[in-house]
Structures are given as C-alpha cells and as structure tokens.
Amino acid sequence: MITEVSTLTDIAFEVCTALDSAGFVGVLTGGSAATFHAPEAYQSKDLDFVLTLRGKGGERALEAIGFHRNGAFYLHDRTHFTLDFPSGPLGVGDELVTTWDTERRRGRPPMVLHVLSPTDSCRDRLASFLFWNDFAGLEQALHVATAKPTQVDLELIRDWCGREGQTKKFEIFAARLQQR
C-alpha cells in the first residue's frame, strides 16, 4: 500500500507488481533506476517505466493502487512521486536493452520489480552526458558506479561509449570515477 512515507523503491515495487499482474512488464529506467541503485546519492522525483510487453488493464491496475492519469503522467494522492511511461523500446543510446534485473520482495502478495541492471542504469544516465553534455547525468552515472562497483561493467561501458563515438567523454567519466 502506498502511503505518505513510501519511498521511491516502495512505490516502484507496488507499480511493477500491479503492472505484472495485469500482463505488463514494466522496467524501471532513467533517474528512478539510478535512485534504486544509489538511493543515498541521488533522489529522483518521478518513476519512469518502459513497457516491454503489453497486456490489458494496465490503467485499471494503476487505479487499483491509487494512481490516476493527469495528462501524460500518473499522480497519487498520498505521494509526491509521479509515474511516467516513456515510449520504448527500452534502450541506451543506439543499443536495445533486452535483459534487466528482477528483484523480489516477500510478503502478501509477493512483489516484483524489473529494473535496469547497474551497468545499464549507469549507461542510461551517462547517455545524457554523452549526447547533451548534461553534467547532472554524469554525476548520476558516477553515483551508480560508486554504489555498485562490483556490478558495473566498466569495460562494457567503455566499449559502448566507443561505439557511440564518445571515447573522450568516457575518459572524463573514468577519471572522475577514479577520483572517488
């Protein structure tokens, strides 16, 4: 149940579980995935889910947990967090993302959360720096890489930056990461 003290992660589990029960696979992405991986370092104000499989009744599933549509977003009376569903497909830069992490919470009912892996979350946040010179995105990528050092594949990120034609910006990322 969503309350005034629910965290972004609590709400992500609620939303993803509701979508899952309606036949949807929603993957937490963007800044909200960065918050999931590095909650002490970065706090998103909204939750972004990319739907990878569609079912029927998604809006009813969200209404059942208290969300209502307001234009392009979904709002809830008990939280300041909003929901957004950016159009897919799920990807970072020119690469499609076809796998993600699935976290589970025990309880009644059991809960599920599909979320970008730490490596893909890092790439997702780094993309805004690579393509739009967004230094906030660079900082978010650094926070994820620092919070999950054994789960972020820097070699994969370096190769991806090279394929995106952004080797110099990867070097900035790597140098700043080394300073932490």
BELCORZI-V348527 format. One record per residue. RES is the residue in three letters. OMEGA is omega in whole degrees, 0 to 359 (999 if undefined). D_LAST is the distance of its C-alpha to the last C-alpha in Angstrom with 1 decimal. Layout:
# BELCORZI-V348527
{{RES:OMEGA:D_LAST} {RES:OMEGA:D_LAST}}
This chain:
# BELCORZI-V348527
{{MET:181:37.7} {ILE:179:35.6} {THR:180:35.7} {GLU:182:34.3} {VAL:178:31.5} {SER:177:30.6} {THR:175:26.9} {LEU:180:25.8} {THR:177:25.6} {ASP:182:29.0} {ILE:179:30.5} {ALA:177:29.0} {PHE:180:30.7} {GLU:183:33.9} {VAL:182:34.0} {CYS:178:33.2} {THR:178:35.8} {ALA:178:38.4} {LEU:180:37.8} {ASP:181:38.0} {SER:178:41.2} {ALA:177:42.7} {GLY:180:41.9} {PHE:167:38.8} {VAL:177:35.4} {GLY:182:32.9} {VAL:177:29.3} {LEU:185:26.6} {THR:175:24.5} {GLY:181:22.7} {GLY:180:20.6} {SER:174:22.5} {ALA:177:21.2} {ALA:177:17.6} {THR:178:18.6} {PHE:183:20.2} {HIS:183:17.1} {ALA:186:14.6} {PRO:180:17.2} {GLU:187:15.2} {ALA:185:13.0} {TYR:179:15.6} {GLN:174:19.4} {SER:179:21.8} {LYS:179:25.4} {ASP:178:27.2} {LEU:180:27.5} {ASP:175:28.0} {PHE:170:30.0} {VAL:180:31.4} {LEU:182:34.6} {THR:175:35.2} {LEU:182:38.6} {ARG:175:41.1} {GLY:178:43.7} {LYS:174:46.1} {GLY:181:45.6} {GLY:180:41.9} {GLU:177:42.7} {ARG:179:45.0} {ALA:178:42.2} {LEU:178:39.9} {GLU:181:42.9} {ALA:177:43.5} {ILE:170:40.2} {GLY:179:40.8} {PHE:174:39.2} {HIS:183:41.5} {ARG:175:41.1} {ASN:185:40.8} {GLY:181:40.9} {ALA:185:38.0} {PHE:174:36.1} {TYR:182:36.9} {LEU:178:36.9} {HIS:184:37.5} {ASP:186:39.2} {ARG:179:37.1} {THR:177:33.5} {HIS:180:31.8} {PHE:176:30.0} {THR:176:31.8} {LEU:175:32.2} {ASP:180:32.2} {PHE:179:33.3} {PRO:180:32.1} {SER:179:34.4} {GLY:7:33.6} {PRO:179:33.4} {LEU:181:30.0} {GLY:172:27.8} {VAL:185:24.7} {GLY:180:25.8} {ASP:183:28.9} {GLU:173:28.3} {LEU:174:29.9} {VAL:184:28.2} {THR:176:30.8} {THR:180:29.0} {TRP:177:26.8} {ASP:173:25.9} {THR:179:28.6} {GLU:180:27.9} {ARG:173:30.9} {ARG:176:31.8} {ARG:178:34.9} {GLY:178:37.5} {ARG:356:40.6} {PRO:173:40.2} {PRO:184:37.3} {MET:182:34.5} {VAL:174:32.6} {LEU:172:29.5} {HIS:185:28.8} {VAL:174:25.3} {LEU:175:23.3} {SER:177:21.4} {PRO:179:17.6} {THR:181:17.7} {ASP:175:20.3} {SER:177:18.7} {CYS:178:15.6} {ARG:180:18.2} {ASP:180:20.3} {ARG:179:17.7} {LEU:181:16.6} {ALA:180:20.4} {SER:174:20.8} {PHE:182:18.4} {LEU:191:20.3} {PHE:183:23.7} {TRP:180:23.7} {ASN:181:20.8} {ASP:182:19.5} {PHE:173:16.2} {ALA:176:16.2} {GLY:176:16.5} {LEU:180:13.4} {GLU:179:11.4} {GLN:177:13.3} {ALA:179:12.6} {LEU:178:8.8} {HIS:180:9.7} {VAL:181:12.1} {ALA:179:10.2} {THR:181:7.7} {ALA:184:11.0} {LYS:188:13.0} {PRO:181:11.4} {THR:182:14.9} {GLN:178:16.7} {VAL:182:15.0} {ASP:183:16.9} {LEU:178:14.9} {GLU:178:18.1} {LEU:180:20.1} {ILE:178:17.9} {ARG:180:18.1} {ASP:179:21.9} {TRP:178:22.3} {CYS:177:20.7} {GLY:178:23.2} {ARG:179:26.0} {GLU:180:25.3} {GLY:186:25.4} {GLN:182:21.9} {THR:182:20.4} {LYS:179:19.1} {LYS:174:17.2} {PHE:180:15.6} {GLU:176:14.6} {ILE:178:12.9} {PHE:182:11.1} {ALA:180:10.2} {ALA:179:9.1} {ARG:179:6.8} {LEU:180:5.4} {GLN:180:5.5} {GLN:183:3.8} {ARG:999:0.0}}
